[in-house]
Amino acid sequence: METKKEIRQRFLEKRKAMSSQEVKKLSSLIMQKIINLDEFKNAKNIMFYYSIGNEVATHELINYALENGKNISLPKVINGFY
């Protein structure tokens, strides 16, 4: 059985292997699913992460949330710590 660390590493490698076009396409699909959720529609405050590299792109979703009157929160990172 894989350890949590091994699973994370496997998925990180898969993400790194994706093209930017593929990341953009999949991120767009995920964004559409999120904005159609009743929980998102009814939320006043939403916590995000600021995507980097080949993570699911959150920039458009953050902008969409702000344009629709949502309050957003992002973690503050100082010297690699949250």
C-alpha positions in Angstrom: 0.0 0.0 0.0 1.3 3.4 -0.9 2.1 5.9 1.8 0.6 9.4 1.7 4.0 10.8 0.7 4.2 8.4 -2.2 0.7 9.2 -3.4 1.5 12.9 -3.3 4.7 12.4 -5.2 2.9 10.3 -7.9 0.3 13.0 -8.4 2.9 15.8 -8.4 4.7 14.0 -11.2 1.4 13.6 -13.2 0.7 17.3 -12.8 4.2 18.3 -13.8 3.8 16.2 -17.0 0.7 18.1 -18.1 0.9 20.8 -20.8 -0.2 24.3 -19.9 -3.1 23.9 -22.4 -4.3 20.8 -20.6 -4.1 22.5 -17.2 -6.0 25.5 -18.6 -8.7 23.2 -20.1 -9.2 21.1 -16.9 -9.1 24.2 -14.7 -11.9 25.7 -16.8 -14.0 22.6 -16.4 -13.4 22.6 -12.6 -14.3 26.3 -12.4 -17.6 25.8 -14.2 -18.5 23.0 -11.8 -17.6 25.2 -8.8 -19.5 28.3 -9.9 -22.6 26.1 -10.5 -22.6 24.7 -6.9 -25.3 26.1 -4.7 -22.7 26.3 -1.9 -20.6 28.7 -4.1 -23.6 30.7 -5.2 -24.8 31.2 -1.6 -21.4 31.8 -0.1 -20.4 35.3 1.1 -16.9 34.3 2.1 -14.7 31.9 0.2 -11.2 30.6 0.9 -8.9 30.0 -2.0 -5.3 29.1 -2.6 -3.3 31.1 -5.2 -2.2 28.5 -7.8 1.3 28.1 -9.0 2.8 25.9 -11.6 0.5 23.2 -12.9 -1.9 23.3 -10.0 -5.6 23.8 -10.8 -5.6 27.5 -11.9 -7.6 29.6 -9.4 -6.9 33.1 -10.7 -10.1 33.3 -12.9 -12.2 31.8 -10.2 -10.9 34.3 -7.7 -11.7 37.2 -10.1 -15.1 35.7 -10.7 -15.8 35.5 -7.0 -14.7 39.1 -6.5 -16.8 40.4 -9.5 -19.8 38.6 -7.9 -19.5 40.3 -4.5 -17.8 37.5 -2.6 -15.2 38.1 0.1 -12.2 36.0 -0.5 -9.3 34.8 1.7 -5.9 33.5 0.7 -3.3 32.0 3.0 -0.3 34.3 3.8 3.0 32.5 3.4 6.1 33.9 5.1 9.4 32.1 4.5 7.6 28.9 3.4 5.3 28.8 6.4 1.5 29.5 6.5 
